[in-house]
Amino acid sequence: MPLYFLYIIYTGALWAALLAIIPRDKMRTYLVYGILFGGLADAVILAIVDLLLGIGGFINFGPLGFGKLPFFPPLAWSAFFAMYFYFLPSRWYLRYPYMLTTIIGSVAFSNMLMNLGIFQWKTGRLLTPLLVYTFWTIAVTWGYRRISQANEGHRDYESFE
């Protein structure tokens, strides 16, 4: 099996989980946030990390990409973050362990992808991915909370601060 089939497999698994977990009446809302903070953010982060800084990126994606950018990871991150926001705790003191678990899981997943030969960090397996996923997780959680609060028309007094 060519390595690039792994992209299809893990993206398909995430989308299957998304369709099984999020109720249909809430799917559109969470998917919009997932695409914005997952797929689009991944494309921007990947462009910075790979094209601009050259410190890491996806490899062995065969015909499933354009230039140095693969098609499937933004789709996978869209599904992941839709589920992330669906399960995001409303209480601030539960959000911190939730975000920490997400960060650690993302670092572990990127290391698993390195072991499978479809991703590479050129600067190490721990510090760089830890910084990238910490920034990404905190930024998207903050952004999601602010946008969803504005859409609900009220301020959540259990915010980050």
Backbone bond lengths (Angstrom), bond angles and torsions (degrees), N, CA, C in turn:
res aa  C-N    CA-C-N  psi(-1)  N-CA   C-N-CA  omega(-1)  CA-C   N-CA-C  phi
1 M - - - 1.453 - - 1.530 108.77 -
2 P 1.328 117.57 128.69 1.467 119.51 176.92 1.528 110.88 -65.01
3 L 1.333 115.69 146.48 1.463 121.06 -178.66 1.518 112.82 -57.26
4 Y 1.327 117.71 -33.41 1.455 118.87 -176.33 1.529 113.16 -65.84
5 F 1.326 118.32 -15.27 1.471 119.79 174.26 1.528 111.44 -66.23
6 L 1.329 117.33 -23.99 1.463 120.27 178.05 1.527 111.63 -61.37
7 Y 1.325 117.52 -33.14 1.459 121.33 176.99 1.531 110.38 -60.96
8 I 1.321 115.82 -44.36 1.461 121.38 -179.81 1.523 110.02 -66.39
9 I 1.315 117.01 -40.31 1.467 121.41 -177.44 1.526 111.29 -65.29
10 Y 1.351 118.44 -51.41 1.463 117.62 -176.35 1.519 112.19 -72.84
11 T 1.332 118.10 -30.64 1.465 119.83 175.26 1.524 110.08 -68.42
12 G 1.317 116.91 -43.30 1.465 120.98 177.21 1.517 112.35 -61.35
13 A 1.325 117.15 -40.21 1.467 120.97 178.65 1.531 110.95 -63.71
14 L 1.325 117.44 -42.69 1.466 120.30 178.80 1.531 111.56 -65.32
15 W 1.319 117.09 -41.48 1.467 119.67 179.55 1.524 111.47 -68.87
16 A 1.324 117.72 -35.47 1.468 120.70 175.75 1.526 109.85 -63.58
17 A 1.336 116.67 -43.03 1.469 120.81 177.57 1.526 110.41 -63.11
18 L 1.328 116.92 -43.36 1.465 121.32 178.86 1.525 110.76 -57.74
19 L 1.314 117.09 -48.04 1.466 121.30 -178.34 1.527 111.96 -66.91
20 A 1.332 116.76 -29.99 1.462 120.41 179.61 1.531 112.42 -80.48
21 I 1.330 117.86 -27.14 1.466 121.36 -171.43 1.525 113.04 -95.57
22 I 1.307 117.66 -49.35 1.469 120.34 -172.42 1.533 109.45 -84.88
23 P 1.338 116.78 126.79 1.475 119.98 178.89 1.534 110.98 -61.39
24 R 1.320 116.16 147.83 1.469 121.87 -177.41 1.518 112.99 -55.42
25 D 1.323 117.46 -39.31 1.462 119.71 -176.64 1.526 112.76 -70.06
26 K 1.334 117.81 -15.87 1.464 121.74 178.64 1.527 112.78 -108.63
27 M 1.324 115.67 -5.45 1.464 120.85 -173.92 1.525 112.42 -59.05
28 R 1.319 118.26 -47.36 1.461 121.11 -175.65 1.523 111.17 -59.84
29 T 1.321 116.48 -45.61 1.466 120.77 -178.58 1.521 110.94 -60.10
30 Y 1.334 116.51 -52.21 1.460 119.53 -177.00 1.523 112.14 -69.69
31 L 1.310 116.94 -31.24 1.460 119.56 178.34 1.521 111.76 -69.02
32 V 1.325 117.60 -36.91 1.466 120.32 176.39 1.530 109.48 -60.67
33 Y 1.336 116.70 -47.56 1.466 120.06 177.90 1.525 111.50 -64.42
34 G 1.335 116.83 -38.11 1.465 120.61 178.37 1.517 112.09 -63.10
35 I 1.326 116.81 -42.28 1.468 120.77 179.11 1.525 110.46 -67.00
36 L 1.324 116.39 -44.47 1.466 120.74 -179.57 1.520 112.07 -63.87
37 F 1.334 116.47 -54.84 1.461 120.71 -173.97 1.529 113.79 -89.41
38 G 1.322 117.32 -14.74 1.455 121.08 179.26 1.510 112.11 -103.12
39 G 1.329 116.32 -69.19 1.460 121.09 -175.24 1.511 114.32 -65.34
40 L 1.328 116.63 -52.07 1.471 119.26 -179.86 1.528 111.32 -67.56
41 A 1.316 116.17 -41.91 1.472 119.22 178.43 1.529 110.61 -62.71
42 D 1.336 117.43 -39.80 1.462 120.40 178.05 1.519 110.89 -61.62
43 A 1.318 117.04 -43.00 1.468 119.89 179.28 1.531 110.80 -61.48
44 V 1.331 116.99 -41.88 1.467 120.78 178.70 1.529 110.56 -67.39
45 I 1.330 116.93 -47.06 1.473 120.85 -179.69 1.523 110.15 -63.06
46 L 1.322 116.80 -42.43 1.461 120.46 179.14 1.523 111.03 -62.96
47 A 1.316 116.94 -40.83 1.472 119.98 177.54 1.521 110.61 -62.70
48 I 1.327 117.27 -40.98 1.472 120.64 179.19 1.520 110.63 -68.79
49 V 1.337 116.47 -49.91 1.468 121.47 -175.00 1.528 111.69 -67.01
50 D 1.329 116.89 -40.73 1.461 119.82 -175.28 1.530 112.41 -94.41
51 L 1.309 117.11 -56.83 1.463 119.76 -173.24 1.524 113.18 -75.71
52 L 1.322 117.53 -40.40 1.460 120.50 -176.14 1.529 112.50 -85.65
53 L 1.339 116.28 -52.93 1.465 120.45 -175.85 1.532 113.61 -92.10
54 G 1.322 117.35 -25.89 1.464 121.40 179.91 1.514 113.97 66.03
55 I 1.328 118.27 31.75 1.472 120.66 -176.41 1.523 112.94 -101.80
56 G 1.318 117.65 -3.75 1.454 119.53 178.60 1.508 110.39 174.45
57 G 1.320 115.27 169.19 1.446 119.02 177.82 1.511 111.90 164.47
58 F 1.318 115.24 174.52 1.450 121.58 -179.88 1.514 110.31 -79.64
59 I 1.317 115.57 146.22 1.462 122.74 179.38 1.530 108.35 -134.28
60 N 1.294 116.04 166.75 1.470 122.76 174.88 1.522 113.26 54.78
61 F 1.340 117.26 41.97 1.458 119.03 178.14 1.528 112.03 -98.24
62 G 1.313 116.09 4.84 1.458 121.59 172.83 1.518 113.28 50.16
63 P 1.336 116.72 -128.75 1.470 119.84 -177.65 1.536 113.08 -81.91
64 L 1.319 117.42 5.13 1.466 121.32 -174.80 1.526 112.46 -94.68
65 G 1.316 116.38 37.93 1.452 120.19 178.96 1.516 110.96 -165.69
66 F 1.319 113.38 -179.45 1.462 120.50 178.58 1.515 107.41 -132.95
67 G 1.324 117.34 119.72 1.455 120.76 -176.21 1.521 110.00 64.66
68 K 1.336 116.28 -122.50 1.461 120.90 179.26 1.526 112.73 -100.19
69 L 1.339 117.33 7.44 1.457 120.72 -176.04 1.532 111.04 -113.59
70 P 1.336 117.06 119.48 1.462 120.88 178.34 1.536 111.35 -79.95
71 F 1.326 116.04 155.51 1.464 121.44 -179.01 1.528 113.45 -81.69
72 F 1.320 118.28 -35.73 1.457 120.86 -169.10 1.534 116.73 -78.05
73 P 1.326 121.69 -35.39 1.465 119.01 -179.66 1.534 115.15 -57.00
74 P 1.345 120.74 -41.57 1.465 117.88 175.68 1.533 113.06 -61.58
75 L 1.320 116.97 -34.06 1.471 120.20 176.10 1.528 110.41 -66.42
76 A 1.325 116.38 -41.32 1.462 120.72 179.11 1.525 111.16 -65.33
77 W 1.334 117.21 -44.64 1.464 120.31 179.35 1.525 111.46 -66.47
78 S 1.312 118.55 -30.94 1.464 121.04 175.99 1.525 110.28 -61.92
79 A 1.324 116.40 -47.46 1.471 120.60 178.36 1.522 110.44 -64.98
80 F 1.331 117.20 -43.03 1.464 120.72 -178.95 1.527 111.00 -59.59
81 F 1.336 116.78 -49.39 1.460 118.61 -176.21 1.526 112.62 -72.81
82 A 1.312 118.66 -26.65 1.473 119.63 172.86 1.527 108.89 -61.00
83 M 1.332 117.13 -44.70 1.478 120.49 177.55 1.526 110.97 -69.20
84 Y 1.314 117.15 -37.52 1.465 121.56 177.92 1.527 110.28 -57.46
85 F 1.317 116.86 -47.90 1.464 120.29 -179.33 1.526 111.78 -70.15
86 Y 1.315 117.38 -32.77 1.465 120.66 178.25 1.530 110.61 -61.86
87 F 1.337 116.64 -40.11 1.465 121.29 -178.00 1.526 113.92 -93.47
88 L 1.325 118.23 -2.54 1.463 121.76 -177.33 1.529 110.54 -57.77
89 P 1.329 117.43 122.16 1.467 119.69 -179.65 1.529 111.86 -65.14
90 S 1.310 115.98 145.82 1.462 119.80 179.02 1.532 111.26 -82.11
91 R 1.291 117.86 -25.23 1.472 120.90 179.89 1.524 109.57 -82.78
92 W 1.334 116.22 131.36 1.461 121.36 -173.75 1.522 112.47 -60.19
93 Y 1.325 118.87 -36.72 1.461 120.45 -176.23 1.531 112.54 -74.26
94 L 1.317 117.73 -15.42 1.459 120.63 173.74 1.528 112.04 -91.11
95 R 1.330 116.57 -21.84 1.473 120.14 179.53 1.526 111.80 -66.50
96 Y 1.335 117.52 -35.46 1.471 119.45 -176.93 1.529 112.71 -64.38
97 P 1.332 120.02 -49.45 1.474 117.53 176.00 1.530 112.50 -65.38
98 Y 1.330 116.37 -31.70 1.456 120.65 177.26 1.530 110.43 -63.09
99 M 1.336 116.23 -46.31 1.471 120.26 178.69 1.526 110.40 -66.01
100 L 1.331 118.19 -41.02 1.466 121.38 179.32 1.526 110.69 -61.22
101 T 1.316 116.38 -42.66 1.463 120.54 177.57 1.519 110.96 -62.16
102 T 1.325 116.70 -40.76 1.462 121.43 178.39 1.522 111.14 -63.63
103 I 1.323 116.29 -43.69 1.473 120.63 -179.96 1.524 110.33 -62.43
104 I 1.329 116.49 -49.00 1.472 120.38 -179.44 1.529 110.40 -63.09
105 G 1.325 116.70 -41.48 1.467 120.14 178.00 1.521 112.45 -63.83
106 S 1.323 117.07 -38.16 1.473 120.71 179.02 1.523 111.22 -66.96
107 V 1.336 116.74 -41.26 1.465 120.34 176.84 1.523 109.86 -63.31
108 A 1.321 116.69 -43.91 1.468 120.67 179.42 1.528 110.62 -63.50
109 F 1.343 116.91 -41.46 1.460 120.32 179.50 1.528 111.12 -65.13
110 S 1.336 117.24 -40.53 1.468 118.76 178.73 1.530 110.76 -65.33
111 N 1.334 116.47 -33.75 1.470 119.65 175.82 1.526 111.14 -69.01
112 M 1.324 116.85 -36.78 1.450 119.93 176.34 1.533 109.88 -64.05
113 L 1.344 116.97 -42.00 1.459 120.30 177.75 1.528 111.45 -64.02
114 M 1.337 116.40 -33.85 1.471 119.56 174.71 1.520 110.23 -64.01
115 N 1.321 116.33 -44.50 1.468 120.37 179.88 1.530 111.61 -63.22
116 L 1.327 117.04 -31.06 1.464 121.34 178.91 1.528 112.48 -81.03
117 G 1.333 117.11 -12.77 1.460 120.63 177.21 1.512 114.99 86.55
118 I 1.355 117.31 24.83 1.466 118.37 178.54 1.528 112.78 -120.46
119 F 1.307 117.64 2.00 1.460 121.57 175.45 1.525 107.54 -145.02
120 Q 1.335 115.51 153.48 1.467 119.04 176.56 1.523 110.56 -143.77
121 W 1.310 115.28 135.86 1.468 122.18 166.59 1.511 105.15 -107.82
122 K 1.311 117.70 122.30 1.464 121.44 -177.78 1.520 112.27 -84.96
123 T 1.328 117.26 -10.68 1.464 121.25 -175.09 1.529 112.75 -111.93
124 G 1.295 118.08 9.96 1.463 120.81 178.78 1.514 112.01 122.40
125 R 1.295 114.97 161.54 1.460 121.60 -174.05 1.523 113.87 -90.84
126 L 1.331 118.67 -10.01 1.458 118.83 -173.19 1.524 114.17 -117.35
127 L 1.313 118.01 -61.22 1.456 120.86 -169.95 1.537 113.14 -65.04
128 T 1.313 117.59 -50.82 1.468 119.97 -178.60 1.526 111.72 -62.18
129 P 1.350 119.08 -51.29 1.465 116.92 178.55 1.531 112.52 -63.34
130 L 1.319 117.32 -33.93 1.461 120.10 178.16 1.526 110.77 -62.49
131 L 1.322 117.37 -42.81 1.463 121.10 177.68 1.527 111.79 -66.22
132 V 1.326 116.94 -44.82 1.460 121.35 -178.82 1.525 110.57 -62.72
133 Y 1.328 117.38 -50.17 1.466 120.25 -176.51 1.526 112.36 -72.62
134 T 1.321 117.89 -29.13 1.467 119.93 175.73 1.524 109.75 -66.83
135 F 1.312 116.71 -49.67 1.461 120.40 178.75 1.521 110.73 -59.46
136 W 1.324 116.66 -48.07 1.459 121.80 -177.49 1.533 110.92 -60.70
137 T 1.314 117.46 -48.76 1.462 121.19 -177.05 1.523 111.95 -63.98
138 I 1.324 116.77 -45.24 1.467 119.76 179.48 1.526 110.45 -65.03
139 A 1.332 116.95 -44.02 1.466 120.74 -178.15 1.526 111.80 -63.74
140 V 1.329 117.77 -45.18 1.461 118.81 -177.64 1.526 111.64 -72.31
141 T 1.312 117.42 -32.89 1.471 119.58 177.54 1.521 109.79 -66.64
142 W 1.317 116.61 -45.37 1.460 120.92 177.64 1.539 110.37 -61.47
143 G 1.339 116.66 -47.16 1.458 120.79 -179.72 1.522 112.42 -62.46
144 Y 1.314 116.76 -44.41 1.460 120.77 178.39 1.522 111.33 -61.13
145 R 1.318 116.98 -45.10 1.475 120.38 -179.67 1.527 110.38 -61.66
146 R 1.318 117.72 -43.25 1.461 121.11 -179.15 1.531 111.65 -66.17
147 I 1.317 116.94 -45.81 1.465 120.00 -179.13 1.523 110.94 -67.91
148 S 1.323 117.75 -44.50 1.463 119.43 -178.20 1.524 111.10 -67.23
149 Q 1.336 117.85 -34.20 1.474 120.52 175.94 1.522 110.50 -66.10
150 A 1.316 117.18 -41.39 1.463 120.84 179.19 1.522 110.65 -64.98
151 N 1.320 116.66 -38.55 1.462 120.57 178.61 1.523 112.29 -68.67
152 E 1.328 116.62 -29.16 1.463 120.44 178.50 1.526 111.11 -81.96
153 G 1.330 117.16 -14.02 1.451 121.35 176.47 1.516 115.07 78.55
154 H 1.318 117.39 21.31 1.462 119.63 177.05 1.517 110.20 -150.48
155 R 1.287 115.48 165.64 1.462 122.17 179.57 1.531 109.26 -97.97
156 D 1.288 116.58 131.29 1.453 121.81 175.50 1.524 107.53 -85.72
157 Y 1.301 117.19 118.16 1.458 120.31 -177.40 1.512 112.60 -79.89
158 E 1.329 117.54 -1.67 1.447 120.60 172.63 1.527 109.45 -103.39
159 S 1.304 116.63 48.23 1.464 120.95 -175.79 1.519 110.87 -80.84
160 F 1.310 116.17 -175.02 1.462 123.01 -178.57 1.507 113.27 -59.65
161 E 1.327 117.40 -39.73 1.448 120.38 -171.73 1.505 112.73 -66.41
